[in-house]
């Protein structure tokens, strides 16, 4: 018959605390590994573990001397150790009634000695333990118990520091989103003012330039809006471009077709990709003619983003990277450099227009 795992009365709150610290399945960390190595050396045992007790498993954040990352919760002694708030000590597991029937004791593993200190949060929840293990019975003195308690406190200090860092990062991201939202609103406000001014009777020939400026500012605002629609670490670039270009088509009153390959790009690459697309599309709408085509392609270890129009084409000898290039092309080159990419220009074959292409490395 399977052994049932022991559960504290406030288990739901304890598990919520485990989730709050966001430690389960996190990558190895040298700080915790140094603590388990020190615990094993100080108590002269072969195995030391920083364990986190999950709902149905015991996961090892650090496991010195044991090539195992987790075990089921039921046979694990750590699940028993977190039931109390004091050190849990078993000097000879084969004669201790708490562990006689435990499979880790009676089975092939042959556990004989176990000492653990609960990892207690400030609000009284035991996340897991710092424990030491031996396959030989042994005694443990008061100084060693105190050492183990001190090392457990250091583990909790590390967990609290990690939690504070995660909280600070989360708050910084929220503030960045709030700032960007306000920037977007400000850009939309400026765009509206420019559009309204372009309709005034006293601006004369400047009306066209005011409308172009209004469209350009509105397009940049849409890049900001769509950037924060994606919160994952990697984003479908083609899906992002389709959403963005649907808005640009409405703003610029031009037909924009988006085509290409499905590929995920890092979230921090999406903003420069969006700004490049915005600049190329608005340039195509201003200087080109006909339909605007946006293509995103996967080409081996590279991605390419191309924007093509059906206008009069590029002037002879046009170099998008030349120092004499216009402000728009210099902006595109700067953004391409952020992606570690390069900008090229050429004809839109068979359609008489121009194509500007940015090629940059794929992630991973």
Buried (B, 14 or more C-beta within 10 A) or exposed (E): EEBEBBBBEEBEEBBEBBEBBEBBEEEEBEEBBBBBBBBBEBBEBEBBBBBBBBEEBBBBBBBBBBEEEBBBBBBBBBBBBBEEEEBBBBBBBEEBEEBEEBBBBBEEBEBBBBBBBBBBBEEEBBBBBBBBBBEEBBEBEEEBBEBBBEBBBBBBEBBEEBBEEBEEEEEEEEEEEEEBEEEBEEBBEBBEEBBEBBEEEEEEEEBEEBBBBBBBBBBBBBBBBBBBEBEEEBBBBBBBBBBBBEBBBEBBEBEBEBEBEEBBBEBEBBBBBBBBBBBBBBBBBBBBBBBBBBBBBBEEEEBBBBBBBBBEBBEEEBEBBEEEBEEBBBBBBEBBEBBEBBBBBBEBEEBBBBBBBBBBEEEE
